[in-house]
Amino acid sequence: MAFDWRNYIVYIAFIGVLIYFSVTLYDEGFLSTSNLLNIARQTAMISIMGVAMTFVISTGEIDLSVGSITALSSLTAALALQAGFGLIGGLAAGLGTGLLVGLVNGFLVTKIAIPSFLVTLGMMEAVKGLAMWITNTAPVPIVHSTFNYLFGSGDIGPIPILLIWTVVITVIGHILLKKTAFGRQTLATGGNEIAAKYTGIKTNRIKFIVFLISGLMAGFAGLLYAGRMHSGRFTFGEGDELSVIAAVILGGTSLFGGVGTVIGTVFGSIMIGTINNGLIIMGLDVSQQMIIKGLIIILAVAFGRKTLKK
Protein backbone atom coordinates (compact mmCIF):
# COMPACT_ATOMS: atom_id res chain seq x y z
CA MET A 1 0.00 0.00 0.00
CA ALA A 2 1.42 3.38 -1.02
CA PHE A 3 2.22 5.83 1.75
CA ASP A 4 -0.23 8.74 1.76
CA TRP A 5 1.21 11.61 3.81
CA ARG A 6 -2.22 13.28 3.91
CA ASN A 7 -3.40 10.63 6.35
CA TYR A 8 -0.79 11.87 8.81
CA ILE A 9 -1.16 15.59 8.22
CA VAL A 10 -2.22 16.35 11.80
CA TYR A 11 0.89 14.66 13.23
CA ILE A 12 3.18 16.37 10.71
CA ALA A 13 1.54 19.74 11.41
CA PHE A 14 1.74 19.20 15.17
CA ILE A 15 5.47 18.50 15.01
CA GLY A 16 5.96 21.55 12.79
CA VAL A 17 4.02 23.81 15.16
CA LEU A 18 5.92 22.45 18.17
CA ILE A 19 9.29 23.01 16.51
CA TYR A 20 8.34 26.54 15.41
CA PHE A 21 7.25 27.71 18.85
CA SER A 22 10.09 25.84 20.55
CA VAL A 23 12.62 27.78 18.48
CA THR A 24 10.96 31.21 18.46
CA LEU A 25 9.84 31.13 22.10
CA TYR A 26 12.69 29.18 23.65
CA ASP A 27 13.72 32.09 25.86
CA GLU A 28 10.09 32.65 26.90
CA GLY A 29 9.79 29.27 28.57
CA PHE A 30 7.53 27.63 25.97
CA LEU A 31 9.18 24.24 26.51
CA SER A 32 9.12 24.46 30.29
CA THR A 33 7.35 21.62 32.06
CA SER A 34 4.88 23.99 33.67
CA ASN A 35 3.86 25.49 30.32
CA LEU A 36 3.49 22.11 28.60
CA LEU A 37 1.33 20.85 31.46
CA ASN A 38 -0.67 24.06 31.24
CA ILE A 39 -1.38 23.27 27.57
CA ALA A 40 -2.61 19.84 28.66
CA ARG A 41 -4.97 21.48 31.16
CA GLN A 42 -6.25 24.01 28.64
CA THR A 43 -6.97 21.41 25.97
CA ALA A 44 -8.47 18.69 28.17
CA MET A 45 -12.11 19.71 27.77
CA ILE A 46 -11.80 20.21 24.01
CA SER A 47 -10.10 16.83 23.65
CA ILE A 48 -12.76 15.02 25.66
CA MET A 49 -15.64 16.62 23.76
CA GLY A 50 -13.70 15.95 20.57
CA VAL A 51 -13.59 12.21 21.29
CA ALA A 52 -17.39 12.15 21.41
CA MET A 53 -17.72 14.50 18.44
CA THR A 54 -15.62 12.05 16.41
CA PHE A 55 -18.44 9.53 16.71
CA VAL A 56 -21.09 12.09 15.78
CA ILE A 57 -19.27 13.36 12.70
CA SER A 58 -18.33 9.82 11.69
CA THR A 59 -22.05 9.12 11.25
CA GLY A 60 -22.36 12.16 8.98
CA GLU A 61 -24.03 14.31 11.65
CA ILE A 62 -22.90 17.30 13.74
CA ASP A 63 -23.49 18.60 17.26
CA LEU A 64 -23.25 22.37 17.77
CA SER A 65 -24.73 22.29 21.27
CA VAL A 66 -21.72 20.89 23.15
CA GLY A 67 -20.37 24.26 24.30
CA SER A 68 -23.70 25.30 25.81
CA ILE A 69 -24.11 21.89 27.45
CA THR A 70 -20.82 22.33 29.32
CA ALA A 71 -22.05 25.60 30.80
CA LEU A 72 -25.42 24.23 31.89
CA SER A 73 -23.84 21.05 33.30
CA SER A 74 -21.33 23.06 35.32
CA LEU A 75 -24.19 25.05 36.83
CA THR A 76 -26.45 22.08 37.62
CA ALA A 77 -23.52 20.29 39.26
CA ALA A 78 -22.63 23.40 41.26
CA LEU A 79 -26.24 23.89 42.37
CA ALA A 80 -26.50 20.23 43.44
CA LEU A 81 -23.30 20.51 45.45
CA GLN A 82 -24.46 23.78 46.98
CA ALA A 83 -27.78 22.16 47.95
CA GLY A 84 -25.92 19.49 49.90
CA PHE A 85 -26.40 16.49 47.62
CA GLY A 86 -22.72 15.66 47.87
CA LEU A 87 -20.20 14.44 45.32
CA ILE A 88 -22.48 11.78 43.79
CA GLY A 89 -25.35 14.25 43.53
CA GLY A 90 -23.14 16.79 41.79
CA LEU A 91 -21.89 14.21 39.30
CA ALA A 92 -25.39 12.93 38.63
CA ALA A 93 -26.70 16.45 38.04
CA GLY A 94 -23.90 17.42 35.65
CA LEU A 95 -23.80 14.19 33.66
CA GLY A 96 -27.58 13.87 33.71
CA THR A 97 -27.90 17.33 32.18
CA GLY A 98 -25.63 16.34 29.31
CA LEU A 99 -27.45 13.06 28.77
CA LEU A 100 -30.83 14.78 28.75
CA VAL A 101 -29.82 17.31 26.11
CA GLY A 102 -28.16 14.54 24.09
CA LEU A 103 -31.35 12.50 24.32
CA VAL A 104 -33.44 15.40 23.01
CA ASN A 105 -30.97 16.02 20.18
CA GLY A 106 -30.94 12.35 19.23
CA PHE A 107 -34.74 12.09 19.35
CA LEU A 108 -35.29 15.13 17.13
CA VAL A 109 -32.69 13.96 14.61
CA THR A 110 -33.69 10.30 14.41
CA LYS A 111 -37.42 10.30 15.16
CA ILE A 112 -38.57 13.67 13.84
CA ALA A 113 -35.97 13.67 11.03
CA ILE A 114 -34.81 17.26 11.56
CA PRO A 115 -31.26 17.87 10.25
CA SER A 116 -28.74 17.73 13.08
CA PHE A 117 -27.27 21.10 12.12
CA LEU A 118 -30.62 22.81 12.73
CA VAL A 119 -31.48 20.79 15.83
CA THR A 120 -28.21 21.41 17.61
CA LEU A 121 -27.99 25.03 16.47
CA GLY A 122 -31.35 25.69 18.08
CA MET A 123 -30.42 23.64 21.13
CA MET A 124 -27.19 25.61 21.48
CA GLU A 125 -29.17 28.81 21.93
CA ALA A 126 -31.88 27.26 24.10
CA VAL A 127 -29.43 25.62 26.49
CA LYS A 128 -27.30 28.75 26.70
CA GLY A 129 -30.40 30.79 27.54
CA LEU A 130 -31.39 28.25 30.20
CA ALA A 131 -27.91 28.41 31.72
CA MET A 132 -28.17 32.20 31.94
CA TRP A 133 -31.71 32.08 33.31
CA ILE A 134 -31.44 29.56 36.14
CA THR A 135 -28.89 31.65 38.05
CA ASN A 136 -29.61 35.05 36.52
CA THR A 137 -26.11 34.93 34.92
CA ALA A 138 -24.46 34.74 38.37
CA PRO A 139 -21.65 32.22 38.94
CA VAL A 140 -22.25 29.44 41.47
CA PRO A 141 -19.20 28.82 43.70
CA ILE A 142 -18.09 25.26 44.49
CA VAL A 143 -16.41 24.73 47.86
CA HIS A 144 -16.46 20.92 47.73
CA SER A 145 -12.71 20.23 47.87
CA THR A 146 -12.96 16.58 46.73
CA PHE A 147 -14.98 17.54 43.67
CA ASN A 148 -12.57 20.32 42.76
CA TYR A 149 -9.59 17.99 43.18
CA LEU A 150 -11.01 15.07 41.19
CA PHE A 151 -12.53 17.13 38.40
CA GLY A 152 -10.15 19.88 37.51
CA SER A 153 -7.64 21.37 39.88
CA GLY A 154 -5.96 18.31 41.35
CA ASP A 155 -2.61 16.73 40.50
CA ILE A 156 -1.23 13.26 41.05
CA GLY A 157 2.44 13.97 41.54
CA PRO A 158 3.39 16.27 38.66
CA ILE A 159 0.56 15.01 36.42
CA PRO A 160 -2.64 17.10 36.26
CA ILE A 161 -5.91 15.27 36.86
CA LEU A 162 -7.20 16.83 33.65
CA LEU A 163 -4.46 15.09 31.65
CA ILE A 164 -5.31 11.76 33.25
CA TRP A 165 -8.99 12.17 32.37
CA THR A 166 -8.01 13.04 28.80
CA VAL A 167 -5.93 9.89 28.44
CA VAL A 168 -8.65 7.68 29.95
CA ILE A 169 -11.41 9.04 27.70
CA THR A 170 -9.14 8.88 24.65
CA VAL A 171 -8.27 5.21 25.25
CA ILE A 172 -11.92 4.28 25.80
CA GLY A 173 -13.02 6.21 22.70
CA HIS A 174 -10.29 4.69 20.52
CA ILE A 175 -11.15 1.15 21.57
CA LEU A 176 -14.87 1.78 21.13
CA LEU A 177 -14.45 3.19 17.61
CA LYS A 178 -11.79 0.81 16.26
CA LYS A 179 -12.26 -2.44 18.17
CA THR A 180 -16.00 -2.90 18.66
CA ALA A 181 -19.03 -3.68 16.52
CA PHE A 182 -20.57 -0.37 17.58
CA GLY A 183 -17.56 1.51 16.20
CA ARG A 184 -17.71 -0.34 12.89
CA GLN A 185 -21.44 0.32 12.64
CA THR A 186 -20.83 4.01 13.39
CA LEU A 187 -18.38 4.31 10.50
CA ALA A 188 -20.61 2.26 8.21
CA THR A 189 -23.56 4.53 8.98
CA GLY A 190 -21.59 7.59 7.94
CA GLY A 191 -19.95 5.91 4.98
CA ASN A 192 -23.15 4.82 3.25
CA GLU A 193 -26.30 4.89 5.34
CA ILE A 194 -28.48 3.11 2.77
CA ALA A 195 -25.97 0.27 2.37
CA ALA A 196 -25.62 0.07 6.15
CA LYS A 197 -29.38 -0.36 6.51
CA TYR A 198 -29.37 -3.19 3.96
CA THR A 199 -26.72 -5.01 6.00
CA GLY A 200 -28.97 -4.90 9.05
CA ILE A 201 -27.46 -1.93 10.89
CA LYS A 202 -30.06 0.11 12.74
CA THR A 203 -28.62 3.44 11.66
CA ASN A 204 -31.09 5.59 13.59
CA ARG A 205 -30.21 3.77 16.79
CA ILE A 206 -26.51 4.33 16.11
CA LYS A 207 -27.11 8.04 15.56
CA PHE A 208 -29.23 8.28 18.70
CA ILE A 209 -26.47 6.68 20.76
CA VAL A 210 -23.73 8.94 19.40
CA PHE A 211 -25.78 12.01 20.36
CA LEU A 212 -26.16 10.55 23.86
CA ILE A 213 -22.38 10.05 24.02
CA SER A 214 -21.80 13.61 22.82
CA GLY A 215 -24.14 15.04 25.44
CA LEU A 216 -22.60 12.91 28.17
CA MET A 217 -19.04 13.97 27.33
CA ALA A 218 -20.07 17.63 27.06
CA GLY A 219 -21.62 17.26 30.50
CA PHE A 220 -18.40 15.70 31.76
CA ALA A 221 -16.42 18.59 30.27
CA GLY A 222 -18.72 20.90 32.21
CA LEU A 223 -17.72 19.10 35.42
CA LEU A 224 -14.06 19.59 34.54
CA TYR A 225 -14.57 23.30 33.87
CA ALA A 226 -16.37 23.61 37.19
CA GLY A 227 -13.72 21.69 39.11
CA ARG A 228 -10.89 23.68 37.58
CA MET A 229 -12.52 27.07 38.18
CA HIS A 230 -14.23 26.08 41.47
CA SER A 231 -17.56 27.34 40.18
CA GLY A 232 -20.29 26.88 37.62
CA ARG A 233 -20.67 29.65 35.05
CA PHE A 234 -22.87 30.24 32.03
CA THR A 235 -19.82 31.39 30.05
CA PHE A 236 -18.04 28.02 30.21
CA GLY A 237 -17.70 26.35 26.83
CA GLU A 238 -18.51 29.50 24.88
CA GLY A 239 -17.25 28.92 21.34
CA ASP A 240 -15.91 25.47 22.20
CA GLU A 241 -18.09 23.80 19.58
CA LEU A 242 -15.97 25.37 16.83
CA SER A 243 -12.71 24.31 18.45
CA VAL A 244 -14.03 20.79 18.95
CA ILE A 245 -15.17 20.43 15.33
CA ALA A 246 -11.89 21.89 14.07
CA ALA A 247 -9.92 19.41 16.20
CA VAL A 248 -11.97 16.49 14.87
CA ILE A 249 -11.58 17.47 11.21
CA LEU A 250 -7.90 18.38 11.57
CA GLY A 251 -7.37 14.98 13.17
CA GLY A 252 -8.50 13.17 10.04
CA THR A 253 -12.20 12.49 10.59
CA SER A 254 -14.24 13.16 7.47
CA LEU A 255 -16.76 15.98 7.78
CA PHE A 256 -18.99 13.87 5.53
CA GLY A 257 -18.89 10.73 7.67
CA GLY A 258 -17.49 7.24 7.26
CA VAL A 259 -13.93 7.97 8.41
CA GLY A 260 -12.98 8.69 12.00
CA THR A 261 -9.96 8.68 14.28
CA VAL A 262 -10.02 9.45 18.00
CA ILE A 263 -6.23 9.66 18.34
CA GLY A 264 -6.08 12.15 15.48
CA THR A 265 -8.79 14.24 17.14
CA VAL A 266 -6.82 14.53 20.36
CA PHE A 267 -3.69 15.53 18.45
CA GLY A 268 -5.78 18.11 16.60
CA SER A 269 -7.01 19.49 19.91
CA ILE A 270 -3.52 19.65 21.38
CA MET A 271 -2.21 21.34 18.23
CA ILE A 272 -4.89 24.04 18.44
CA GLY A 273 -4.13 24.49 22.14
CA THR A 274 -0.41 24.71 21.42
CA ILE A 275 -1.00 27.39 18.80
CA ASN A 276 -3.21 29.38 21.17
CA ASN A 277 -0.63 29.09 23.93
CA GLY A 278 2.21 30.15 21.64
CA LEU A 279 0.27 33.15 20.34
CA ILE A 280 -0.46 34.31 23.89
CA ILE A 281 3.21 34.06 24.84
CA MET A 282 4.10 35.99 21.67
CA GLY A 283 1.84 38.79 22.90
CA LEU A 284 -0.88 38.65 20.24
CA ASP A 285 -4.17 40.17 21.35
CA VAL A 286 -7.52 38.37 21.35
CA SER A 287 -8.59 39.71 17.95
CA GLN A 288 -5.43 38.37 16.29
CA GLN A 289 -5.88 35.01 18.00
CA MET A 290 -9.46 34.84 16.69
CA ILE A 291 -8.27 35.50 13.13
CA ILE A 292 -5.75 32.67 13.30
CA LYS A 293 -8.28 30.35 14.96
CA GLY A 294 -10.71 31.05 12.11
CA LEU A 295 -8.06 30.23 9.54
CA ILE A 296 -7.36 26.96 11.36
CA ILE A 297 -11.03 26.02 11.10
CA ILE A 298 -11.02 26.77 7.35
CA LEU A 299 -7.93 24.62 6.90
CA ALA A 300 -9.55 21.87 8.95
CA VAL A 301 -12.55 21.77 6.63
CA ALA A 302 -10.29 21.94 3.55
CA PHE A 303 -8.24 18.95 4.69
CA GLY A 304 -11.42 17.18 5.78
CA ARG A 305 -12.64 17.14 2.18
CA LYS A 306 -9.86 14.74 1.18
CA THR A 307 -11.73 11.92 2.94
CA LEU A 308 -14.99 12.49 1.06
CA LYS A 309 -14.43 9.64 -1.38
CA LYS A 310 -12.87 7.22 1.06
Wavefront OBJ file of the C-alpha trace (Angstrom):
o trace
v 0.000 0.000 0.000
v 1.422 3.380 -1.024
v 2.217 5.825 1.750
v -0.229 8.741 1.755
v 1.208 11.612 3.807
v -2.218 13.279 3.907
v -3.399 10.628 6.353
v -0.789 11.865 8.814
v -1.160 15.594 8.217
v -2.223 16.351 11.804
v 0.892 14.665 13.226
v 3.177 16.372 10.711
v 1.538 19.736 11.407
v 1.737 19.195 15.171
v 5.473 18.497 15.006
v 5.958 21.552 12.788
v 4.017 23.808 15.162
v 5.917 22.453 18.165
v 9.288 23.008 16.512
v 8.344 26.537 15.411
v 7.246 27.709 18.851
v 10.086 25.837 20.551
v 12.624 27.785 18.484
v 10.957 31.207 18.462
v 9.839 31.132 22.102
v 12.687 29.181 23.645
v 13.720 32.093 25.860
v 10.089 32.653 26.899
v 9.787 29.266 28.572
v 7.534 27.631 25.973
v 9.179 24.241 26.515
v 9.121 24.461 30.294
v 7.346 21.617 32.065
v 4.881 23.990 33.671
v 3.858 25.486 30.320
v 3.488 22.108 28.601
v 1.329 20.854 31.460
v -0.665 24.056 31.243
v -1.378 23.273 27.567
v -2.612 19.842 28.656
v -4.966 21.479 31.158
v -6.246 24.010 28.643
v -6.974 21.409 25.965
v -8.472 18.689 28.166
v -12.108 19.711 27.774
v -11.804 20.212 24.006
v -10.099 16.825 23.653
v -12.757 15.020 25.660
v -15.637 16.618 23.761
v -13.700 15.947 20.573
v -13.592 12.211 21.293
v -17.393 12.145 21.409
v -17.724 14.495 18.436
v -15.625 12.051 16.406
v -18.441 9.530 16.713
v -21.094 12.094 15.784
v -19.269 13.361 12.696
v -18.328 9.816 11.689
v -22.052 9.123 11.245
v -22.363 12.164 8.983
v -24.034 14.312 11.650
v -22.895 17.298 13.742
v -23.493 18.604 17.264
v -23.255 22.367 17.766
v -24.728 22.291 21.272
v -21.716 20.890 23.149
v -20.374 24.264 24.300
v -23.699 25.297 25.812
v -24.115 21.889 27.455
v -20.820 22.328 29.316
v -22.050 25.603 30.796
v -25.422 24.230 31.892
v -23.840 21.048 33.295
v -21.331 23.055 35.325
v -24.192 25.049 36.828
v -26.447 22.084 37.622
v -23.517 20.285 39.256
v -22.627 23.399 41.260
v -26.239 23.885 42.371
v -26.502 20.225 43.436
v -23.295 20.509 45.454
v -24.464 23.776 46.983
v -27.776 22.160 47.948
v -25.920 19.487 49.896
v -26.403 16.494 47.620
v -22.717 15.659 47.873
v -20.199 14.439 45.316
v -22.483 11.782 43.793
v -25.348 14.246 43.531
v -23.144 16.795 41.790
v -21.887 14.207 39.304
v -25.388 12.926 38.633
v -26.696 16.446 38.040
v -23.904 17.421 35.645
v -23.802 14.191 33.661
v -27.581 13.871 33.715
v -27.898 17.329 32.184
v -25.627 16.345 29.314
v -27.451 13.062 28.770
v -30.832 14.776 28.754
v -29.820 17.309 26.109
v -28.156 14.541 24.086
v -31.352 12.496 24.324
v -33.442 15.398 23.007
v -30.967 16.015 20.183
v -30.945 12.354 19.234
v -34.739 12.093 19.348
v -35.291 15.131 17.129
v -32.689 13.959 14.615
v -33.687 10.297 14.408
v -37.424 10.303 15.165
v -38.572 13.671 13.839
v -35.965 13.673 11.033
v -34.812 17.256 11.562
v -31.263 17.871 10.251
v -28.736 17.731 13.085
v -27.270 21.100 12.122
v -30.623 22.805 12.729
v -31.482 20.786 15.835
v -28.205 21.410 17.613
v -27.986 25.032 16.469
v -31.351 25.692 18.077
v -30.418 23.636 21.129
v -27.190 25.605 21.484
v -29.170 28.812 21.925
v -31.881 27.260 24.096
v -29.429 25.622 26.489
v -27.298 28.752 26.697
v -30.397 30.791 27.545
v -31.387 28.251 30.199
v -27.906 28.406 31.724
v -28.172 32.196 31.941
v -31.715 32.085 33.312
v -31.441 29.561 36.135
v -28.888 31.645 38.054
v -29.614 35.050 36.518
v -26.106 34.928 34.925
v -24.464 34.736 38.369
v -21.647 32.217 38.938
v -22.254 29.445 41.473
v -19.198 28.822 43.695
v -18.093 25.262 44.487
v -16.413 24.732 47.860
v -16.456 20.917 47.730
v -12.706 20.229 47.869
v -12.960 16.583 46.731
v -14.983 17.535 43.665
v -12.567 20.317 42.761
v -9.591 17.985 43.182
v -11.007 15.073 41.191
v -12.525 17.129 38.401
v -10.149 19.882 37.509
v -7.640 21.374 39.879
v -5.960 18.309 41.345
v -2.607 16.734 40.505
v -1.234 13.256 41.054
v 2.437 13.966 41.540
v 3.386 16.273 38.663
v 0.564 15.010 36.423
v -2.645 17.102 36.261
v -5.911 15.272 36.860
v -7.196 16.833 33.649
v -4.463 15.094 31.648
v -5.312 11.762 33.249
v -8.991 12.171 32.372
v -8.013 13.043 28.796
v -5.929 9.891 28.436
v -8.653 7.681 29.949
v -11.410 9.037 27.703
v -9.140 8.879 24.646
v -8.270 5.212 25.245
v -11.916 4.284 25.800
v -13.019 6.212 22.703
v -10.294 4.689 20.516
v -11.149 1.152 21.571
v -14.872 1.779 21.126
v -14.447 3.186 17.612
v -11.794 0.807 16.262
v -12.264 -2.443 18.174
v -15.999 -2.904 18.661
v -19.032 -3.680 16.522
v -20.573 -0.369 17.576
v -17.563 1.511 16.195
v -17.715 -0.344 12.895
v -21.438 0.318 12.640
v -20.833 4.008 13.387
v -18.376 4.306 10.498
v -20.613 2.264 8.206
v -23.563 4.533 8.979
v -21.594 7.594 7.937
v -19.947 5.915 4.978
v -23.148 4.824 3.255
v -26.304 4.886 5.336
v -28.478 3.109 2.774
v -25.973 0.271 2.371
v -25.617 0.066 6.146
v -29.383 -0.357 6.508
v -29.374 -3.189 3.965
v -26.721 -5.011 5.997
v -28.973 -4.898 9.047
v -27.463 -1.934 10.890
v -30.055 0.110 12.741
v -28.623 3.441 11.657
v -31.092 5.592 13.589
v -30.208 3.768 16.787
v -26.508 4.332 16.107
v -27.113 8.041 15.559
v -29.233 8.279 18.696
v -26.473 6.676 20.763
v -23.727 8.943 19.404
v -25.780 12.009 20.363
v -26.160 10.552 23.858
v -22.382 10.055 24.020
v -21.800 13.608 22.815
v -24.143 15.043 25.436
v -22.595 12.908 28.167
v -19.044 13.971 27.326
v -20.067 17.630 27.062
v -21.615 17.263 30.503
v -18.396 15.697 31.759
v -16.419 18.588 30.271
v -18.719 20.902 32.214
v -17.723 19.103 35.417
v -14.058 19.590 34.539
v -14.570 23.299 33.869
v -16.374 23.612 37.189
v -13.718 21.691 39.107
v -10.893 23.676 37.583
v -12.518 27.072 38.181
v -14.227 26.080 41.469
v -17.562 27.338 40.180
v -20.291 26.880 37.624
v -20.672 29.651 35.045
v -22.873 30.242 32.031
v -19.815 31.389 30.052
v -18.039 28.021 30.212
v -17.697 26.349 26.827
v -18.514 29.497 24.879
v -17.255 28.924 21.336
v -15.912 25.467 22.199
v -18.095 23.804 19.582
v -15.975 25.372 16.826
v -12.705 24.315 18.446
v -14.029 20.785 18.948
v -15.171 20.432 15.333
v -11.886 21.893 14.068
v -9.920 19.411 16.197
v -11.969 16.489 14.871
v -11.578 17.468 11.213
v -7.902 18.382 11.568
v -7.373 14.983 13.170
v -8.500 13.170 10.044
v -12.197 12.495 10.594
v -14.239 13.160 7.470
v -16.755 15.977 7.778
v -18.987 13.868 5.533
v -18.889 10.732 7.673
v -17.493 7.238 7.258
v -13.933 7.969 8.407
v -12.979 8.691 12.004
v -9.955 8.676 14.284
v -10.016 9.445 18.000
v -6.234 9.659 18.338
v -6.077 12.151 15.480
v -8.790 14.238 17.137
v -6.821 14.529 20.361
v -3.689 15.534 18.446
v -5.776 18.105 16.599
v -7.007 19.485 19.912
v -3.519 19.647 21.378
v -2.208 21.344 18.232
v -4.890 24.040 18.442
v -4.125 24.492 22.142
v -0.411 24.708 21.416
v -0.996 27.390 18.797
v -3.210 29.384 21.173
v -0.629 29.091 23.933
v 2.209 30.153 21.637
v 0.273 33.150 20.344
v -0.455 34.314 23.885
v 3.212 34.063 24.839
v 4.096 35.993 21.671
v 1.838 38.791 22.900
v -0.883 38.654 20.243
v -4.173 40.166 21.349
v -7.516 38.371 21.355
v -8.589 39.708 17.952
v -5.433 38.368 16.288
v -5.881 35.011 18.001
v -9.457 34.839 16.694
v -8.267 35.500 13.126
v -5.754 32.668 13.297
v -8.281 30.349 14.959
v -10.713 31.049 12.114
v -8.058 30.230 9.540
v -7.359 26.959 11.357
v -11.035 26.017 11.098
v -11.016 26.775 7.347
v -7.925 24.617 6.904
v -9.548 21.874 8.947
v -12.545 21.766 6.633
v -10.287 21.937 3.549
v -8.245 18.950 4.694
v -11.425 17.179 5.777
v -12.645 17.136 2.176
v -9.864 14.738 1.178
v -11.730 11.923 2.940
v -14.991 12.487 1.058
v -14.427 9.636 -1.379
v -12.872 7.225 1.059
l 1 2 3 4 5 6 7 8 9 10 11 12 13 14 15 16 17 18 19 20 21 22 23 24 25 26 27 28 29 30 31 32 33 34 35 36 37 38 39 40 41 42 43 44 45 46 47 48 49 50 51 52 53 54 55 56 57 58 59 60 61 62 63 64 65 66 67 68 69 70 71 72 73 74 75 76 77 78 79 80 81 82 83 84 85 86 87 88 89 90 91 92 93 94 95 96 97 98 99 100 101 102 103 104 105 106 107 108 109 110 111 112 113 114 115 116 117 118 119 120 121 122 123 124 125 126 127 128 129 130 131 132 133 134 135 136 137 138 139 140 141 142 143 144 145 146 147 148 149 150 151 152 153 154 155 156 157 158 159 160 161 162 163 164 165 166 167 168 169 170 171 172 173 174 175 176 177 178 179 180 181 182 183 184 185 186 187 188 189 190 191 192 193 194 195 196 197 198 199 200 201 202 203 204 205 206 207 208 209 210 211 212 213 214 215 216 217 218 219 220 221 222 223 224 225 226 227 228 229 230 231 232 233 234 235 236 237 238 239 240 241 242 243 244 245 246 247 248 249 250 251 252 253 254 255 256 257 258 259 260 261 262 263 264 265 266 267 268 269 270 271 272 273 274 275 276 277 278 279 280 281 282 283 284 285 286 287 288 289 290 291 292 293 294 295 296 297 298 299 300 301 302 303 304 305 306 307 308 309 310
